[in-house]
Amino acid sequence: MVGFIYHVIRTARPRQWLKNLSLFAAPVFAGTLFETNVFANTVKGVVVFCILSSGIYFFNDLMDAPKDRLHPIKRNRAIASGKISAKQAQIIIFILLGGSVLGGYFFVGTYFTLAVIFYIAIQVAYSIKIRNIIILEALFVAGGFIIRVFAGGFAAESSVSSWLILTTTGLSLLLAFGKRRSEKTILLKHLDTKDQIKTRDTLRHYPDNLLNSMISMSSTFCIITYALFAFQISPETNDAAITKVLPSIISSPKWMMLTIPIVIYGVARYLYVIYEKEEGESPARVLMSDKPLFASVITWGVATLFVIYLLPSILIYFSTL
């Protein structure tokens, strides 16, 4: 029994729950995260999406079990190896997906529940058909991240910037194409050509040059849209006394733009992980294992919270002196 529970938890992939922190994006950038009920509702939304995403992982593993058995790493997954039977997996999927819909409806809200249902729909479509269509499958991955951002907005009743959606699209495409390239690298190391084709049909349709071009395009798109987003959401400081000592050309500084170099470094570091360290099959694992990348994400998070929530209060204080 203990072994079964262990394999259930492992298949649920709690490490991947980090992706659901993107639900905080809308309230954080709207400056409403610490308002009454906003934080609590967002946390509820994150919990629901953690349950939901685990249900999707069970569904994906159940669908992929035959091909996973040919993969040098994925053959050890619980469903592929038979540690969790197909019938047990189906019951768990029903409980997790059904629970996420009911949890979203009763504890968060109607629009949030619609986002949950839509997320399930695109993930099922992805697992059954779309994952075998190159480029489109990466767009569906990006769509999952975008739904998370909107779901966070629904949970917190916060507006979602168009530039935030574009930045999310660029970042998620970078992660998706980076993951594909890393998967190809792993297969080249461990399998012969025949087994590579059996393991995942989509990968053989991705030429290395195409993946490299899409990774380059996605990283550029991510940085540019984030720069414009940072310009848009920077808090207004025109009347603060501290700005009076600044040169006239920067008398109204866009403080969030100070985080752009951190994002550039983070993206560049991820590219290094993909091309030089030949990792990236699991973005969450890379984030936790690569210390410079992890440090850049933490630094960006702290800097963002400082600029949006603490800096305005500091500037107001100086303006009263």
C-alpha positions in Angstrom: 0.0 0.0 0.0 2.8 2.4 0.9 4.5 1.6 -2.4 1.3 2.3 -4.3 0.8 5.7 -2.6 4.4 6.5 -3.4 3.9 5.8 -7.1 0.6 7.8 -7.1 2.4 10.8 -5.7 5.3 10.4 -8.1 2.9 10.2 -11.1 1.1 13.3 -9.8 4.4 15.1 -10.3 4.3 17.6 -7.4 7.5 19.2 -8.8 5.5 20.4 -11.8 3.1 22.3 -9.5 5.6 25.2 -9.8 4.0 26.0 -13.1 0.7 26.8 -11.3 2.3 29.7 -9.5 1.6 31.5 -12.8 -1.9 32.0 -11.4 -0.4 34.7 -9.2 0.7 36.7 -12.2 -2.5 38.7 -12.7 -3.0 39.9 -9.0 0.7 40.5 -8.5 1.1 42.8 -11.5 -2.3 44.4 -10.9 -1.0 45.4 -7.5 -3.9 43.7 -5.7 -2.3 40.6 -4.3 -2.6 41.6 -0.7 -6.1 43.0 -0.9 -8.9 41.4 1.1 -9.7 37.8 -0.2 -7.5 38.2 -3.3 -4.6 36.2 -1.9 -6.9 33.6 -0.4 -8.9 33.1 -3.6 -5.7 32.9 -5.7 -4.2 30.3 -3.4 -7.5 28.3 -3.8 -7.1 28.6 -7.5 -3.5 27.3 -7.4 -4.6 24.3 -5.3 -7.3 23.5 -7.8 -4.9 23.7 -10.7 -2.4 21.5 -8.8 -5.1 18.8 -8.5 -6.1 19.4 -12.1 -2.6 19.2 -13.5 -1.9 16.0 -11.6 -5.1 14.5 -13.2 -3.8 15.5 -16.6 -0.4 13.9 -15.9 -2.2 10.6 -15.0 -4.2 10.9 -18.3 -1.1 11.6 -20.3 0.9 8.7 -18.8 -2.1 6.4 -19.4 -2.2 7.4 -23.1 1.6 7.3 -23.5 2.2 4.0 -21.6 2.9 1.9 -24.8 5.5 4.3 -26.2 6.9 5.2 -22.7 8.0 1.5 -22.4 10.4 2.2 -25.3 11.9 5.3 -23.7 15.1 5.1 -21.7 13.8 7.2 -18.8 10.0 7.2 -19.2 9.8 3.4 -19.1 10.2 3.7 -15.3 6.9 5.6 -15.0 4.4 3.9 -12.7 1.7 3.3 -15.4 4.2 2.2 -18.1 6.0 -0.2 -15.7 2.7 -1.6 -14.4 3.1 -0.4 -10.8 -0.2 1.4 -11.3 -2.7 -0.5 -13.5 -4.8 1.1 -16.2 -8.0 0.7 -14.2 -6.5 2.3 -11.1 -5.2 5.1 -13.3 -8.7 5.7 -14.7 -10.3 5.9 -11.3 -7.6 8.4 -10.1 -8.1 10.5 -13.2 -11.9 10.7 -12.6 -11.3 11.7 -9.0 -8.7 14.4 -9.7 -10.4 16.0 -12.8 -13.9 15.8 -11.3 -12.6 17.2 -8.0 -10.9 20.1 -9.7 -14.1 21.1 -11.5 -16.2 20.8 -8.3 -13.5 22.6 -6.3 -13.2 25.4 -8.7 -17.0 25.9 -8.8 -17.6 25.7 -5.1 -14.5 27.4 -3.7 -13.4 29.9 -6.4 -16.0 31.0 -9.0 -17.9 30.3 -12.2 -15.5 31.9 -14.7 -12.6 30.2 -13.0 -14.5 26.8 -13.4 -14.9 27.5 -17.1 -11.2 28.1 -17.4 -10.7 24.7 -15.6 -13.0 23.0 -18.1 -11.4 24.6 -21.1 -7.9 23.6 -19.8 -9.1 20.0 -19.5 -10.5 20.1 -23.0 -7.3 21.4 -24.7 -5.1 19.0 -22.7 -7.3 16.0 -23.7 -7.2 17.2 -27.3 -3.4 17.6 -27.0 -2.9 14.1 -25.6 -5.1 12.4 -28.2 -4.2 14.2 -31.4 -2.5 17.6 -31.3 0.8 16.3 -29.7 1.6 14.6 -33.0 1.4 17.8 -35.0 4.6 19.8 -34.9 4.6 23.5 -33.9 0.8 23.3 -33.2 1.6 21.1 -30.2 3.9 23.7 -28.8 1.1 26.3 -29.3 -1.2 24.2 -27.2 1.4 24.0 -24.5 1.6 27.8 -24.6 -2.2 27.8 -24.4 -2.1 25.9 -21.1 0.1 28.6 -19.6 -2.2 31.4 -20.9 -5.2 29.7 -19.4 -3.4 29.6 -16.0 -2.8 33.3 -16.2 -6.4 34.1 -17.0 -7.6 31.6 -14.3 -5.5 33.6 -11.8 -7.2 36.7 -13.0 -10.6 35.2 -12.6 -9.8 33.9 -9.1 -8.5 37.3 -8.0 -10.9 39.3 -10.1 -7.9 41.2 -11.5 -7.4 42.4 -15.0 -4.8 40.7 -17.3 -2.5 42.8 -19.4 -2.3 41.9 -23.1 1.5 42.3 -22.8 1.5 39.8 -20.0 -0.2 37.3 -22.2 2.3 37.9 -25.0 5.2 37.5 -22.6 3.7 34.2 -21.3 3.3 33.0 -24.8 6.9 33.7 -25.6 8.2 32.0 -22.4 6.0 29.0 -22.7 7.0 28.5 -26.4 10.7 28.7 -25.3 10.1 26.0 -22.7 8.2 23.8 -25.1 10.7 23.9 -27.9 13.6 23.7 -25.5 12.0 20.6 -24.0 11.7 19.0 -27.5 15.3 19.7 -28.3 16.4 18.1 -25.0 14.2 15.1 -25.6 15.9 14.6 -29.0 19.3 14.8 -27.3 18.4 12.2 -24.8 17.0 9.8 -27.4 20.1 10.2 -29.6 22.3 9.2 -26.6 20.3 6.2 -25.5 18.4 4.7 -28.4 19.0 3.7 -32.0 17.0 5.3 -34.9 14.3 2.6 -34.9 13.5 3.0 -31.2 13.6 6.8 -31.5 10.8 6.7 -34.1 8.7 4.4 -32.0 9.1 6.5 -28.8 7.7 9.8 -30.1 6.5 10.4 -33.6 6.6 14.2 -33.3 10.3 14.4 -32.5 11.3 12.8 -35.8 9.5 15.6 -37.7 11.4 18.3 -35.8 14.7 19.0 -37.7 17.4 20.4 -35.4 17.6 23.6 -37.5 13.9 24.2 -37.0 14.0 23.7 -33.3 17.0 26.0 -33.0 15.2 28.7 -35.0 12.0 28.4 -32.9 14.0 28.5 -29.7 15.8 31.6 -30.9 12.5 33.2 -32.1 10.7 32.4 -28.8 13.5 33.7 -26.6 13.6 37.0 -28.6 9.8 37.3 -28.5 9.8 36.7 -24.8 12.4 39.4 -24.0 10.9 42.0 -26.3 7.3 41.6 -25.0 8.5 41.5 -21.4 10.4 44.8 -21.9 7.2 46.4 -23.3 5.2 44.9 -20.4 7.7 46.2 -17.9 7.4 49.7 -19.4 3.6 49.5 -19.2 3.2 48.4 -15.6 5.9 50.5 -14.0 4.4 52.6 -11.1 4.0 56.3 -11.7 6.5 58.4 -9.7 6.2 61.8 -11.3 5.4 63.6 -8.0 7.8 61.9 -5.7 10.4 64.2 -4.2 13.2 61.7 -5.0 12.7 62.1 -8.7 13.5 65.8 -8.4 17.2 65.0 -8.0 17.2 62.9 -11.1 18.2 64.3 -14.6 15.3 65.7 -16.6 15.5 62.9 -19.1 14.6 60.3 -16.4 12.4 62.5 -14.2 9.7 59.8 -14.6 11.6 56.5 -14.4 10.0 53.3 -15.3 11.3 51.2 -12.4 10.1 47.8 -13.6 12.4 48.1 -16.5 15.2 47.5 -14.0 14.1 43.9 -14.0 14.7 43.5 -17.8 18.4 42.6 -17.4 17.4 39.8 -14.9 15.0 38.4 -17.5 17.6 38.6 -20.2 20.1 36.7 -18.0 17.5 34.1 -17.1 16.6 33.4 -20.7 20.3 33.3 -21.7 21.0 30.9 -18.9 18.2 28.6 -20.0 19.6 28.6 -23.5 23.0 27.6 -22.0 21.3 24.7 -20.1 19.7 23.5 -23.4 22.7 23.8 -25.7 25.7 23.3 -23.5 24.5 21.2 -20.5 22.1 19.3 -22.8 19.3 19.4 -20.2 15.8 20.9 -20.3 13.5 17.9 -20.8 11.9 18.9 -17.5 11.8 22.7 -17.1 10.8 22.4 -13.4 13.7 20.1 -12.7 16.1 22.4 -14.5 14.8 25.4 -12.4 15.4 23.5 -9.2 18.8 22.0 -10.1 20.5 24.9 -12.0 21.6 27.3 -9.3 22.2 30.4 -11.5 18.8 30.0 -13.2 17.1 29.5 -9.9 18.8 32.5 -8.4 17.8 34.7 -11.4 14.1 33.7 -10.9 14.2 34.4 -7.2 16.0 37.7 -7.8 13.4 38.7 -10.4 10.5 37.8 -8.1 12.0 39.8 -5.2 12.7 42.8 -7.5 9.2 42.7 -9.0 7.5 42.6 -5.6 9.8 45.5 -4.4 9.0 47.7 -7.4 5.3 47.1 -7.4 4.5 47.0 -3.7 7.2 48.6 -1.6 8.8 51.2 -3.9 5.6 53.3 -4.2 5.3 53.5 -0.4 9.0 54.5 -0.1 8.6 57.3 -2.7 5.4 58.6 -1.1 7.3 58.7 2.2 10.1 60.8 0.7 7.6 63.1 -1.0 6.3 64.0 2.5 9.6 65.0 3.9 
